[in-house]
Amino acid sequence: MIYEGKQSIFSHQDQYALIRLVTSEDDATTKKHEEGKTTFTLKLAKYLSTSGIGDYLDTINVLLSFLLTILHLIDCYSWIYGTQDVGDAQTYITIPELICYLYFILDFIINFYLSENKLFFTFQTTSLVEYVSILPSLLARLNIITGYKYIYLSRVLRFLQCYKLDKVLQRQSMEVFRLAYKPIVTVMAIIMINSSVLYVVEQDYSIVEYIYFMVVTISTVGFGDVYPTTIYGRFSIIVAILIMFLVLPTQVEMLTRVYSLRSHFARNKYISKKEQEHILLLGSSQVEGFKTFLNELYHSDHGMNDTNTVILQPSGPTEEMTIQLKQPALAQRVIYLEGHPLQNKDLERCSSKDCNCVIVLANKTSRTPKRDDYRNIIHAFAVKKFARKQKSRKGARVCLQVLQPSSKDLYFNSLGGYDTDQVICVDELKLYLLGKTCLCPGINTLISFLIQSSKPQYDTSKYDKNKCEWIDDYLCGMQNEIYRVPLESEAFVGLTFSQISQAIYKELNIILFALEVELESGTSVFVNPADYLFEDYLHYGYVIATEMPNVEKIQQTKFPEYIQKNYCFPNVQRQGNNKNALQQETEYLKEILSEGLKDDSSKHPSYYQVKPQTITTGLPKVGDQDKFENHFIVCGVVTDMKYLMMPLRARSLKNIQPIVILNQDLIPTEIQLQINKFPKVYFQQGSPLNTEDLKKACIQKASALVILQKSADQEEGISNIVDADTIFIYKTVKLLNSNINIITELASISTISFLQISRNNYVQKYDWSVSEPFASGEIYISTMLDTLICQAYYNPFITSIFDQMILGSASVNKKNKKLYQACKLQQSNLFLINVPPKYQEKTFGELFEILLTEQKMIPIGLYRGEKVKNNNKPYVFLKPPMDVVLQSKDRVYILSGKQPKEPETTLDNEAGQGQENATQNFNIKSKLQGEEGRVDIEFSRELIKFNDKMKNFSIQLNEINQTVFNQGLIQEDFISRVRSTLKTELANLNPTA
């Protein structure tokens, strides 16, 4: 637990400490109940110990003891040589001296009252020093006894009480300072006490001269101008030298040993400056995570970044980390400190109260993810509490990485207010991306382009669309990323988002795809709010471009004169309570968790939720396996499996495909309860390395396969060996189905070479990001989330943008749904569609204008098929130049509020015959959409077969009509009657459509 007034004391169990932190109110009630049963003595002792007042009292005691010694030396200097009666002291000595005596007596009485064993306390060494150093001189000062020099000599023994500060320093964990303090006090005690003894027994020199003699003697110089003459004086010198030789070397040796063990990282400190910001970097991430974050933080795309970074870690830097810190770009900006976030002194060393943001990186290969999450959450809370205690003006904004989704909810539920903290869940986003990639291949590669600044260099101005190598397309698209720009021109007022986006793309060749909007509920971000009407206030837009756009050129965008402006704005308030989207999400999570829900199904209303039932324990029989085609196969089982299913079971999907889970062991009960919420999920017990088990799962007809990495507690050996199973599964599946889309995560990026097909030298020339498996979107890289948390530092809404791309409107707060609809605001999803046949051989610029104008969709890139440009695998081409010609194998990434319809099949007559084109259009998938968007696969297959027969019949009928129509054998009205009959039969097959 965390105490405010003194140094922190924490339990060894981080989970217990976190629960104590979250339920502080209940603990306070229990604490009061327990304190009611204790005595006043114990409560007072506990209060002095926990509040830190006891340390303050001891410190005052030490200071007054030192003051009394100084008063003694001044008093001795005023004595007359050779006189036994010291006489009356001056007022400036007696009054402070009596005040010191009074405090010493009160302090002794308090300690005596609080002691458990009063007899032992009475006769311990420190108590004897109290008696000797206070009572004789006090009685002499009150003239109760005659004042002799020998009596007043006892005052100097009070200096021994300065050792009390040693315990205070020990409790404050100031080890080095404590060990340096002890030899200093020892030397000063020898000097003070022995010079006073010599002054009393010798009486030949003044007290100052005897102090000089002791300093010379201890320093082994020994000039001999002052020396003792009596046997008592010489004996005191012998005792002093023996004490110095026996005690002082031990103390100095201990100080030297401890000081040598502590590196300069443990001694250094960071001094903040008002004109320069800094961030505090915590966490248990590996060196690769820190390297990725720092490279993104100080990339030139973010402008001239003068922000310093203070890394606080419990141990010193490793050799690999030291090499990274010595890089020229980081040497002057990154400060590494050895310390612990739970120690107040270490938080002071790194000036955490003045930091601009606290970044906490998680160790993605941890074997104890829950324990690591709890530790990182405690560290974040400790920094926030320290900043609150220090009354920091900036506060402590936190960007936190956690491994498990439950830790994300726990963090937000534990916040006392509506903080603007951001929590990125590693497992949640990873499973979201793996699931979404089944529907939208290459999305993980596309997102990594948008959030990563460090990329292989490529001059986009020299791009040639006629080159036959795919690497030029890939590198050209890789140069694009997301930028946030202000939109405040008066020319935008009264225009819709789609109109502005179209004009900006046509004039500046940048894609405006998202917008920040101020509403009553706060500032929120929306992806492709096509119908939103711009009002006269500052908006911020998000664009995809190769470099930071020129804001002035954006504000000067020209629009065609025929575009009519609309000034009928919705009557809504803006920024009513000054909360942004992050605060809304915090409030929403706290509301859900406060209701005590054991299951978070109600937090995700945009997914298929069916009544829990017993999960299917096996696939259908061999004779029924033909029903599985275009399905998804998941190899392995992980905790929080539901996050993999959610993108595949969104209600916005018109067609949901079966999911087959292939695993050697039976699925645990807790994971079964998650999976049972989603329809059309099947389980096949077997190994993905066994071809027979793969064939039972219909691998030949599957459209995608996901290989889940083993859990951290199941991993053994180095990461390359962990990836061995993944590589073998990949090779085995590709032999059975070469066209299947495989998605997996690699523990070591070096093993990506085993999945490479061609022997090109692109990887050696650039890096692993240009390998064919990554370019096609088959590989998920965990370091992408380290880049994402850095982007979240620069822009708090970046995570919301990617949530919408992956999940669409799944996370919309119900309270704000009506408000969004009133303002014509929507959250769009990322889809991958085929290029319509009529747009093939046209340019990407033409396709952008047509889709945005007619369908209100924003295309942002291409997924180019195999063998388009000497490529063995498909690859991602983000924001192609306007003049890139579309190929038949290309697919288009679009941002749309609804899933696009498949291209319509049109029955066209040949133009040369002089007849009108057929107007019968059959949108198969729109006919298949039933209640809540569900699709019956068997009915779909039969209907498609019927549609194929109908097309063949129509073709034959057209051929007959072309040959004999002029002879009048078949009239046009007969053809129309046949078509209407076919249409009626089609409607009868699906009466609910």
C-alpha positions, -999 to 999 in steps of 0.1 A, spaced: 0 0 0 11 36 -4 16 60 25 17 97 20 39 111 47 69 88 46 86 65 22 64 39 5 61 4 18 47 -21 -7 35 -57 -5 53 -84 -25 20 -93 -42 12 -67 -68 -23 -80 -73 -31 -76 -36 -17 -41 -36 -38 -31 -66 -70 -44 -50 -61 -25 -19 -56 6 -40 -89 2 -60 -110 -5 -28 -95 23 -7 -128 34 7 -136 -1 21 -101 -3 36 -105 30 53 -137 18 70 -120 -14 81 -90 6 93 -112 28 115 -129 -2 129 -96 -18 138 -82 14 153 -112 16 177 -99 -16 194 -63 -4 199 -50 17 228 -41 54 226 -4 45 230 -4 22 200 -25 46 179 -1 75 188 30 53 180 14 42 147 5 78 138 40 91 145 55 63 124 32 64 94 27 102 92 64 110 93 61 133 123 83 109 143 111 115 118 106 153 121 109 151 159 141 131 157 156 156 132 148 185 155 164 166 183 196 162 163 197 198 153 192 211 189 220 186 201 243 202 176 232 236 187 239 228 223 274 216 214 281 250 197 268 269 227 291 248 249 321 258 228 312 295 228 307 293 266 341 277 271 358 304 250 345 330 275 359 312 305 389 327 324 420 305 323 428 285 355 396 294 374 374 265 387 343 286 390 329 293 355 307 321 367 274 332 351 270 328 314 257 354 290 219 356 283 223 346 246 238 313 259 215 305 288 181 311 271 188 289 241 204 263 264 173 261 286 151 258 255 172 228 243 170 212 277 132 216 278 128 200 244 151 171 253 132 163 284 98 164 266 112 142 238 125 117 264 91 116 282 73 109 249 96 81 239 95 67 274 56 67 273 55 50 238 82 24 246 69 -12 251 96 -22 276 101 8 298 127 -9 320 149 -17 290 144 18 276 155 33 310 189 16 309 197 15 273 228 34 259 209 63 244 190 69 276 222 69 296 236 95 273 205 116 278 210 115 316 246 124 315 243 152 289 212 169 304 208 166 341 242 177 355 246 208 333 208 217 338 212 215 376 243 236 374 226 262 351 197 264 376 223 270 404 211 239 422 247 226 423 279 246 420 290 250 383 324 235 377 340 230 344 338 192 348 300 195 352 295 216 321 319 193 302 290 168 301 271 190 277 295 181 249 284 145 252 251 156 237 267 156 203 265 118 204 228 121 199 235 132 163 237 95 155 199 94 158 196 109 123 211 76 110 178 58 116 158 86 100 180 83 69 176 46 69 139 48 70 140 72 41 161 47 20 189 73 17 216 46 20 246 64 4 239 96 23 235 77 55 268 59 52 285 92 44 269 108 74 282 83 99 320 89 95 315 126 94 297 125 128 324 102 142 352 126 133 333 156 146 325 138 179 361 130 184 371 166 178 345 182 199 347 158 229 384 156 231 391 193 226 367 200 255 384 173 277 418 188 270 406 223 277 394 212 312 423 190 322 451 210 306 441 246 310 471 259 290 454 270 258 420 282 247 392 259 234 399 271 198 435 261 200 426 226 213 402 222 185 430 231 161 453 205 179 427 177 174 422 185 137 460 185 132 463 152 151 435 134 133 449 145 99 483 130 109 500 163 102 511 169 138 529 203 138 536 201 176 530 238 183 501 227 206 503 195 227 491 181 260 514 181 290 494 163 316 490 125 318 452 129 316 454 149 285 478 125 268 456 95 278 426 112 262 445 116 230 455 79 230 419 69 234 407 92 206 433 79 182 424 42 190 387 50 185 395 66 152 416 37 140 390 11 150 357 27 140 364 51 112 381 27 86 351 3 89 326 31 82 346 45 53 351 10 38 313 4 39 306 37 23 331 30 -5 317 -5 -11 281 7 -13 290 37 -34 309 16 -59 280 -8 -62 257 21 -72 262 32 -108 260 68 -118 225 60 -132 214 55 -96 230 88 -85 221 111 -113 189 132 -114 170 152 -140 164 189 -134 133 201 -153 132 234 -170 102 256 -175 109 262 -212 115 225 -220 91 197 -216 99 161 -208 81 128 -206 86 99 -181 91 65 -197 84 35 -175 75 -2 -180 90 -36 -183 93 -36 -221 123 -52 -238 150 -30 -255 133 -34 -289 101 -18 -275 120 12 -260 140 15 -293 109 16 -314 92 41 -292 122 65 -291 128 63 -328 92 72 -335 92 100 -308 122 118 -323 115 112 -359 118 143 -381 82 139 -393 70 152 -359 89 185 -364 117 199 -342 111 179 -311 129 195 -281 111 172 -256 134 152 -233 128 116 -222 136 103 -188 137 65 -186 132 52 -150 140 15 -145 147 -6 -114 181 -17 -127 208 -2 -148 208 -3 -186 219 -35 -204 247 -34 -230 222 -33 -258 203 -4 -242 235 15 -236 243 13 -273 209 27 -281 214 56 -256 247 65 -272 232 72 -306 236 108 -317 198 114 -320 192 102 -284 224 111 -265 213 146 -257 176 140 -253 173 107 -234 183 104 -197 184 70 -181 179 68 -143 181 38 -121 153 38 -96 118 26 -88 85 44 -95 72 34 -61 99 54 -43 92 91 -38 128 100 -39 132 84 -73 101 102 -86 117 135 -74 150 126 -91 132 124 -125 110 155 -119 78 135 -124 56 162 -111 66 185 -140 65 158 -168 43 163 -197 32 127 -200 39 93 -184 44 65 -209 43 29 -196 54 1 -220 45 -35 -214 66 -65 -219 48 -84 -247 67 -116 -241 59 -118 -204 51 -151 -188 30 -135 -161 8 -110 -180 -17 -103 -152 10 -96 -127 29 -73 -151 -4 -54 -158 -10 -49 -121 25 -37 -116 23 -12 -145 -11 0 -132 3 5 -97 33 24 -112 9 47 -132 -12 53 -101 19 60 -80 31 87 -104 -4 103 -106 -6 103 -68 28 118 -64 19 146 -89 -13 153 -70 6 154 -37 31 178 -52 2 199 -66 15 197 -101 0 222 -124 3 199 -154 -11 168 -137 0 134 -149 -14 123 -182 -8 86 -187 -4 65 -219 -4 29 -207 1 -4 -224 -15 -34 -208 -15 -70 -219 -50 -82 -210 -83 -66 -218 -96 -70 -182 -67 -48 -170 -80 -20 -193 -114 -20 -177 -98 -23 -142 -77 8 -148 -105 30 -160 -128 18 -132 -101 27 -106 -98 63 -117 -112 88 -93 -121 113 -121 -125 117 -158 -88 117 -167 -76 119 -203 -55 88 -199 -51 63 -228 -48 26 -223 -38 4 -253 -44 -33 -247 -19 -54 -266 -39 -87 -268 -71 -69 -276 -57 -50 -306 -37 -80 -318 -68 -102 -319 -89 -75 -334 -63 -71 -362 -59 -109 -368 -97 -112 -370 -101 -82 -393 -74 -94 -416 -95 -125 -425 -121 -101 -440 -97 -74 -451 -63 -88 -460 -33 -65 -455 -50 -42 -429 -22 -48 -404 4 -37 -430 -17 -7 -440 -21 5 -404 16 0 -397 23 24 -426 -1 50 -412 14 51 -377 51 45 -384 75 73 -394 107 52 -396 106 36 -430 129 28 -460 135 60 -479 120 64 -513 116 94 -535 79 95 -545 86 122 -571 106 97 -591 78 71 -591 71 56 -625 39 37 -629 52 18 -659 80 0 -640 74 -37 -638 86 -42 -602 62 -43 -574 86 -29 -549 82 6 -564 45 5 -558 50 -8 -523 77 17 -512 58 46 -528 27 37 -507 48 31 -476 58 68 -474 23 79 -465 11 84 -429 -15 102 -409 -12 140 -401 -35 162 -382 -43 196 -398 -66 225 -388 -96 233 -410 -108 268 -403 -114 284 -437 -146 303 -443 -148 286 -477 -156 253 -459 -187 265 -441 -219 251 -456 -201 222 -474 -202 186 -465 -172 165 -455 -173 145 -488 -173 177 -509 -143 191 -490 -124 158 -491 -130 155 -529 -117 191 -535 -86 187 -513 -77 154 -530 -82 168 -565 -61 199 -558 -34 187 -534 -34 149 -538 -39 142 -501 -68 122 -486 -89 138 -459 -106 108 -443 -114 118 -406 -126 148 -387 -126 161 -351 -160 176 -342 -170 195 -311 -203 185 -297 -223 188 -265 -208 155 -253 -173 167 -260 -147 165 -288 -150 133 -308 -133 120 -340 -153 104 -369 -139 85 -399 -155 96 -431 -186 115 -418 -196 120 -454 -228 141 -448 -215 162 -420 -221 199 -427 -192 222 -418 -200 251 -394 -181 283 -387 -156 271 -360 -123 254 -360 -122 217 -370 -92 194 -372 -89 170 -400 -69 138 -405 -52 134 -438 -30 107 -455 0 123 -471 37 117 -478 47 147 -456 31 173 -434 8 192 -457 9 230 -462 -19 242 -440 -23 275 -460 -28 256 -492 -55 235 -476 -73 266 -463 -71 281 -499 -88 251 -515 -111 261 -543 -145 246 -550 -165 245 -582 -191 272 -586 -220 247 -592 -217 234 -556 -245 249 -536 -238 256 -499 -262 246 -472 -265 267 -440 -293 247 -423 -271 236 -394 -285 214 -366 -294 232 -334 -270 215 -310 -247 228 -283 -210 224 -285 -185 217 -257 -212 218 -231 -191 201 -204 -157 202 -220 -152 165 -222 -134 147 -250 -139 113 -264 -114 97 -240 -133 111 -211 -166 98 -226 -151 63 -229 -139 65 -193 -173 75 -181 -189 47 -202 -166 21 -188 -171 32 -153 -209 32 -158 -208 -4 -171 -185 -17 -144 -204 0 -116 -234 -21 -125 -215 -51 -114 -217 -70 -147 -199 -102 -147 -201 -104 -185 -193 -75 -208 -216 -86 -236 -237 -55 -231 -207 -33 -239 -207 -46 -274 -242 -43 -288 -229 -41 -324 -220 -78 -325 -241 -109 -330 -251 -120 -295 -271 -153 -293 -283 -173 -263 -254 -193 -248 -255 -229 -257 -232 -259 -257 -204 -255 -282 -203 -279 -312 -178 -306 -302 -170 -316 -338 -175 -307 -374 -205 -322 -393 -200 -357 -407 -180 -363 -438 -210 -363 -461 -220 -328 -449 -186 -312 -452 -193 -297 -486 -213 -270 -468 -180 -254 -456 -164 -231 -481 -150 -196 -479 -148 -202 -441 -121 -192 -416 -99 -216 -397 -83 -206 -364 -54 -228 -353 -50 -227 -315 -69 -212 -286 -60 -182 -265 -75 -163 -236 -100 -136 -246 -109 -155 -278 -139 -133 -282 -119 -103 -294 -108 -124 -324 -145 -132 -331 -159 -97 -328 -147 -83 -362 -159 -115 -379 -194 -112 -363 -202 -75 -366 -239 -68 -373 -229 -45 -401 -217 -76 -421 -243 -89 -446 -226 -123 -448 -211 -141 -419 -188 -170 -427 -183 -201 -405 -154 -202 -382 -136 -235 -375 -114 -237 -344 -87 -264 -348 -69 -273 -316 -52 -304 -302 -69 -301 -268 -105 -294 -258 -114 -258 -254 -115 -247 -217 -149 -239 -203 -142 -201 -198 -133 -198 -234 -163 -218 -245 -185 -193 -228 -170 -166 -248 -173 -184 -282 -209 -195 -276 -221 -159 -279 -214 -160 -316 -232 -180 -343 -216 -205 -368 -186 -213 -347 -173 -249 -349 -146 -269 -332 -124 -296 -346 -100 -314 -323 -67 -321 -341 -34 -307 -351 -28 -282 -378 4 -301 -386 -16 -331 -395 -29 -330 -431 -58 -353 -423 -71 -329 -396 -67 -300 -419 -87 -318 -446 -114 -325 -421 -116 -288 -415 -120 -283 -453 -87 -265 -457 -90 -267 -495 -121 -245 -495 -111 -221 -466 -105 -185 -474 -83 -176 -444 -64 -193 -417 -52 -177 -384 -22 -191 -365 -24 -181 -329 9 -178 -310 13 -200 -279 6 -184 -246 35 -169 -227 34 -196 -200 36 -223 -227 66 -209 -245 99 -227 -240 133 -217 -253 143 -188 -275 118 -170 -297 131 -187 -329 122 -221 -316 88 -208 -306 82 -198 -342 91 -232 -355 55 -245 -351 42 -215 -369 66 -220 -398 57 -257 -402 20 -250 -401 24 -223 -427 43 -246 -451 18 -275 -445 -12 -253 -452 3 -238 -483 8 -272 -498 -29 -280 -494 -42 -246 -504 -19 -222 -521 -45 -195 -524 -55 -193 -488 -48 -162 -468 -27 -170 -437 -23 -146 -408 1 -151 -380 22 -134 -354 60 -141 -351 79 -139 -319 111 -131 -337 111 -110 -368 142 -128 -381 122 -159 -388 102 -141 -415 129 -152 -440 116 -188 -437 82 -176 -451 98 -158 -480 91 -173 -514 113 -153 -539 150 -148 -535 150 -111 -541 175 -89 -522 149 -63 -511 151 -75 -474 189 -72 -474 187 -38 -491 160 -23 -468 147 -44 -439 120 -70 -430 92 -45 -438 97 -51 -475 95 -89 -473 66 -105 -493 48 -120 -462 47 -86 -445 38 -68 -477 8 -91 -482 -4 -86 -446 3 -122 -434 26 -111 -405 16 -92 -374 44 -74 -356 39 -65 -319 63 -35 -320 36 -17 -341 18 -11 -308 50 7 -294 47 30 -324 10 34 -318 14 45 -281 39 71 -293 14 84 -318 -12 85 -290 12 108 -271 11 133 -300 -26 128 -308 -50 114 -282 -76 105 -309 -54 82 -330 -66 50 -311 -102 60 -317 -95 63 -355 -81 27 -357 -109 14 -335 -134 27 -361 -114 12 -390 -113 -22 -374 -147 -23 -356 -168 4 -372 -194 18 -348 -191 -10 -323 -180 12 -295 -204 41 -300 -219 53 -267 -257 48 -268 -262 82 -250 -245 100 -279 -260 80 -308 -290 103 -313 -268 134 -311 -245 119 -338 -275 112 -360 -288 147 -356 -255 161 -368 -252 135 -396 -221 120 -381 -212 84 -387 -183 61 -378 -169 43 -408 -153 9 -412 -125 -3 -435 -136 -27 -462 -118 -44 -491 -139 -46 -523 -132 -57 -559 -127 -31 -585 -160 -29 -604 -155 -41 -640 -165 -8 -655 -138 10 -636 -110 -14 -646 -83 2 -668 -92 36 -652 -70 56 -629 -71 56 -591 -79 93 -592 -110 87 -613 -121 58 -590 -117 81 -560 -139 108 -574 -166 83 -585 -168 64 -552 -168 95 -531 -194 113 -553 -218 84 -559 -213 61 -530 -198 84 -503 -169 60 -499 -133 71 -495 -107 48 -512 -73 50 -494 -53 22 -512 -51 -9 -533 -45 -45 -526 -27 -57 -557 -31 -93 -568 -4 -118 -577 16 -115 -609 6 -79 -614 42 -66 -613 64 -97 -609 51 -103 -574 45 -138 -560 21 -125 -533 -4 -97 -531 8 -65 -516 -5 -32 -501 -3 0 -522 -14 28 -499 -27 60 -515 -14 53 -551 -7 83 -573 -37 96 -592 -25 83 -626 -21 47 -614 -42 24 -637 -64 -1 -620 -59 -38 -629 -85 -66 -629 -67 -83 -599 -67 -52 -578 -89 -47 -548 -96 -14 -531 -95 -4 -495 -124 19 -488 -138 37 -457 -176 34 -456 -203 35 -430 -220 4 -444 -206 -27 -461 -206 -20 -498 -228 -41 -521 -213 -65 -546 -211 -53 -582 -244 -59 -599 -248 -84 -627 -263 -66 -657 -278 -83 -687 -266 -62 -716 -276 -65 -752 -250 -59 -779 -251 -22 -790 -247 -31 -827 -282 -47 -828 -299 -14 -820 -318 -26 -790 -320 -11 -755 -299 -26 -728 -316 -49 -704 -327 -32 -672 -329 -64 -650 -303 -61 -623 -299 -87 -597 -281 -79 -565 -276 -113 -551 -262 -103 -517 -289 -77 -510 -315 -105 -516 -297 -127 -491 -298 -102 -462 -323 -114 -437 -331 -103 -401 -301 -86 -384 -280 -92 -415 -278 -130 -412 -273 -151 -443 -283 -187 -448 -254 -203 -466 -274 -232 -482 -301 -208 -495 -273 -185 -508 -257 -214 -527 -290 -225 -543 -299 -190 -552 -266 -184 -569 -269 -216 -589 -304 -205 -600 -290 -171 -610 -263 -188 -631 -289 -209 -649 -310 -178 -655 -280 -160 -670 -274 -189 -694 -310 -189 -704 -310 -152 -710 -279 -155 -732 -295 -182 -753 -326 -162 -755 -307 -131 -768 -290 -152 -794 -323 -165 -807 -337 -130 -807 -308 -116 -826 -312 -142 -854 -350 -143 -858 -363 -111 -843 -366 -94 -877 -387 -123 -890 -412 -117 -863 -410 -152 -847 -404 -138 -812 -418 -105 -802 -403 -81 -777 -434 -84 -754 -428 -121 -752 -392 -116 -740 -404 -91 -713 -431 -116 -701 -404 -143 -698 -382 -120 -678 -410 -110 -654 -418 -147 -649 -382 -154 -639 -382 -124 -616 -413 -137 -599 -398 -172 -594 -367 -155 -579 -389 -136 -554 -407 -167 -544 -375 -184 -534 -369 -157 -508 -403 -143 -497 -388 -125 -467 -364 -104 -488 
